[in-house]
């Protein structure tokens, strides 16, 4: 089997006589392997490329109305995907993550949704690399409970550093419509 570098991709040919002249150089192989990391990053003020009909992405402006817009986008998308049972919880948690990003970061934001099997993954990307800080809120405080809500209501959640900052995410499982219980 011989391989040949075409642009940034390696084309593999099967059969036929392969010679050392056809084999790509070590540098060409390394370039092909690392080209994805070296490619320019998609800016957060643009939607992420959607791989399937079960992926959605929207850029969010740094405006006070962005949390409301995020809630509406999530509710509409979950209705389109026919997982309305997740809408209330997802709407609340997305609102918390977007509000936290607006209050504690600078730069553009992006909201991503992905539905796989019975699991909904919601992500809010921003340009700040520092993760969330958990703090105990005073009983009279008007804020400081967002991460506690995420921890309480999400099936899983976390923060991942990215090349452009970080992604806060949470996952929810849809109810099994036949039994009325959460799907595994």
C-alpha positions in Angstrom: 0.0 0.0 0.0 1.5 3.4 -1.0 0.5 6.7 0.3 0.9 10.1 -1.2 0.5 13.6 0.3 -2.1 15.7 -1.6 -2.5 19.1 -0.1 -2.8 18.6 3.7 -4.3 15.1 3.3 -2.7 11.7 2.8 -4.2 9.7 0.0 -3.8 5.9 0.4 -3.6 3.7 -2.7 -4.1 0.0 -2.4 -2.3 -2.6 -4.5 0.1 -2.0 -7.2 3.9 -1.8 -6.9 4.9 0.7 -4.3 8.4 2.2 -4.4 10.3 4.4 -2.0 9.9 7.2 -4.5 6.1 7.2 -4.0 6.4 7.3 -0.2 5.9 10.7 1.4 8.7 12.2 3.3 8.7 12.3 7.1 8.1 16.0 7.0 5.1 15.6 4.7 3.6 13.0 7.0 4.1 15.2 10.1 2.6 18.2 8.2 -0.5 16.1 7.3 -0.9 14.9 10.9 -0.5 18.4 12.4 -2.3 20.4 9.7 -5.6 20.5 11.7 -3.9 22.1 14.7 -2.0 24.6 12.5 -5.1 25.6 10.5 -6.7 28.9 11.5 -9.3 28.7 14.3 -12.9 29.5 13.5 -13.7 32.7 15.3 -16.3 32.5 18.1 -18.4 35.2 16.4 -19.2 32.7 13.6 -21.3 29.5 14.0 -19.4 26.3 14.4 -19.6 24.0 11.4 -22.5 21.6 11.9 -21.6 18.0 11.1 -25.2 16.6 11.2 -28.8 17.7 11.6 -28.4 17.0 15.3 -25.8 19.8 15.8 -26.6 23.5 16.1 -24.4 26.5 16.8 -25.0 30.3 17.1 -22.6 33.2 17.9 -23.8 35.4 20.7 -23.1 39.1 21.0 -21.9 40.8 24.2 -25.3 42.3 25.0 -27.6 42.0 27.9 -30.2 40.4 25.7 -27.9 37.5 24.7 -29.1 35.4 27.6 -32.7 35.8 26.5 -31.7 35.0 22.9 -29.9 31.9 24.0 -33.0 30.7 25.9 -35.2 31.2 22.9 -32.7 29.5 20.5 -32.5 26.4 22.9 -36.2 26.1 23.3 -36.9 26.4 19.5 -34.1 23.9 18.7 -35.2 21.3 21.2 -38.8 21.7 19.9 -37.5 21.0 16.4 -35.6 17.9 17.7 -38.8 16.8 19.6 -37.1 16.6 23.0 -39.3 19.2 24.6 -39.0 17.4 28.0 -35.5 18.9 28.2 -36.5 22.4 27.3 -37.1 23.9 30.8 -33.9 22.6 32.4 -31.8 23.3 29.3 -33.2 26.8 29.1 -32.4 27.6 32.7 -28.8 26.1 32.6 -28.0 27.7 29.2 -29.1 31.0 30.7 -26.8 30.6 33.7 -23.8 29.7 31.5 -24.4 32.6 29.1 -24.9 35.0 32.0 -21.7 33.9 33.7 -19.8 34.3 30.4 -21.2 37.8 29.9 -20.3 38.8 33.4 -16.9 37.3 33.8 -15.3 37.2 30.4 -14.5 39.5 27.5 -14.8 38.8 23.8 -17.3 36.9 21.7 -19.4 33.9 22.8 -20.8 30.9 21.0 -23.6 28.5 22.0 -23.5 24.9 20.7 -26.1 22.2 21.0 -25.6 18.5 20.1 -28.1 15.7 20.4 -26.8 12.1 20.4 -29.1 9.2 21.2 -30.9 10.4 24.3 -28.2 12.9 25.4 -28.2 16.6 24.9 -24.8 18.4 25.1 -24.9 22.2 25.6 -21.7 24.2 25.3 -21.0 27.9 25.8 -17.6 28.9 24.4 -15.8 32.1 25.4 -12.3 33.6 25.2 -11.4 33.4 28.9 -9.2 30.4 29.8 -9.9 30.5 33.6 -12.5 28.0 34.7 -15.5 28.7 36.9 -14.9 29.5 40.6 -17.3 27.8 43.0 -18.2 29.9 45.9 -20.7 29.6 48.7 -23.3 32.3 48.2 -24.6 34.2 51.2 -28.3 33.6 51.8 -29.1 37.2 51.1 -26.9 37.4 48.0 -28.5 38.1 44.7 -26.0 36.1 42.6 -23.4 33.4 43.0 -25.6 30.3 42.6 -25.3 29.6 38.9 -22.7 26.8 39.1 -24.6 25.2 42.0 -27.7 25.1 39.8 -25.7 23.5 37.0 -24.3 21.0 39.4 -27.8 20.2 40.8 -29.7 19.9 37.5 -27.3 18.6 34.9 -26.4 14.9 34.6 -22.8 15.9 33.9 -21.0 19.2 33.4 -17.6 20.7 33.2 -15.1 23.2 31.7 -12.6 22.5 29.0 -9.7 24.7 28.0 -9.6 25.4 24.3 -7.1 27.1 21.9 -9.3 30.2 22.1 -10.3 30.2 25.7 -12.7 27.6 27.4 -15.9 25.8 26.8 -18.4 25.4 29.7 -20.7 22.4 29.0 -23.4 20.4 30.5 -25.3 17.2 29.5 -28.9 16.2 30.0 -30.5 12.9 29.3 -34.0 12.8 27.7 -36.8 10.8 29.3 -37.6 7.5 27.8 -41.1 8.2 26.3 -42.2 4.5 26.7 -41.5 4.2 30.4 -41.5 7.8 31.6 -38.0 7.4 33.1 -34.7 8.8 32.2 -32.9 7.0 29.4 -29.6 5.3 30.2 
